[in-house]
Structure formats: structure tokens, C-alpha cells
Amino acid sequence: MPESGFYVRVEPSGTFGLDGQLLQVTTQAYLGLSETYSPFTFAIEVGPQFVQTASRELQTNLGSFFDLGYLMSAKIRAFVRYRPALSFGGNQYPAADQIFQAGVTYRF
């Protein structure tokens, strides 16, 4: 993510089973805003997620991303992330998906 300002992020990914078969392909397209108030960083993103399963079923989600970080040095950053998503495809009622992450990144 950039130091500050608006940005667009497109992230394709795939999920594979234990037997090596492709289970699903996910493409996320987010519009984001990032700000840095040294030593803190903050980013928020929102946009669609498209999930195509191996059975050719297409699921559309509304995803978002919240990131709060602390710059420990010029190359080390600790972060906490929250990724909620609301699923609209394949179910009678919308379903929610939530991911919490925490960690430390090192920039080479």
C-alpha cells in the first residue's frame, strides 16, 4: 500500500485441495485509502470479490479491509488487519466471512 492517498488494488488468488486440484479462483478489486501519521499507518479498502469454484459456480462478495500498523523502524512494521466480507452468491441469505490477522513485516 502507498504511504498516503487513494489507490486501486487487484489481487488474484487460487485455492488448491490436498490432491493438487484447483478448488476455486478468487479475484478481489479494491479501492483504498492509506494514511501515515508517523509512527502509525492506517488503510481502509472496499470492493467486490469474485469467486469461481471448480464447478463453475460464480459467487460475488462485497469485501473490505482495515489495516492498522505501527512503524517500529524504517524496515519493520507491526500490523493488525480485519477483513470482513458479505457473500451474496449461492445462498438463500447473505453470509458473512471474517478474517483477523496480526503480524510483523520486514521490508528488504
N, C-alpha and C positions, 0 to 999 in steps of 0.2 A: 504494500500500500504506500502511497506517496506521503510525504511529510505533512502536507495540508492541502485541502481543496477537494473538488469533486473529481471522480474518476469512474470508469466503467471496467468491470472485471468479468471475464467469461472463463469458466472453469469446467472442462470436460473431465469425466472420470468413469471408471468401469468397476464392476464388482464381479469377482470370479468365485466359483464353487471350489470345493476341495478337490474335485476331479479335473479342474482346469477349464471347465466350461464357462463361457461368459453368461452371467445371470442377468445383468442389466447395465445400461449405459445412462449416465446422468449428465446433463448439461445445465449449468447454472449461469445466468446472466444477471449481474447485479449493477445497480447504480449506487455509488457510495460517496460518503463524505468523511474525510480524515482530518483531524486537527492534532497539533502537537503543542502542548504547554509544558515545556521542559520542567521536570523530567517525565511528565505524563503524556501518554498518547491515547487517542480515542478515535474509533472508527465505527460507523454505522452504515449498513448496506441493506437494500431491499430489491427484490426482483423475482422473476419466475424461475422455477426449476422444472426441467422436462426429464422424465424418467421413462425410458423404453426398456421393457423387460424382454427376455428371450422369447416369450410367447407373442411378441409384437404388440403387447398392450401398452398404450401411452398414458402416462399419469402426469398431470400438471399440478405443481405445488406452488404456493406463494411462500418464498423463503426470505429470511432476514438474518443479519449477522451483527453482533455487537462485540466490540473488542476494546478492552481497557488494558493499557500497558504501562510499564514503569521502566525507564531507561536507566539501567544500572551502570553502564559505561557507554562509550561510543559504539561498541560492538555487541553488547549484551543487553537483552530486553526480556523482562518477565511479563507474562500476559495472562489474562483471564478472558475467555470467549464464551458467548452464548449464541447458539444457532437454533432458533425456533423455526418451524415450517408448518404450514397448513396444507393438507393434501385434499384435492378435490376429485381425483380420478379413481374409478374402480370401486368406490364405496358408496353406500346409500347416504351416509352422513360424512361430513368432513372429519378428518383425523388429524391429530397434532403429533409432531415429531420434535423432540428437543434434544440438543447435544450441549453439554458443558465441557469445556476444555481449559486446562491450565498448563503452563509450561514456561520454559526459558528458551529463547532463540539466540544463536550466535551468528553474527554476520562476518563472513570471511573477507 
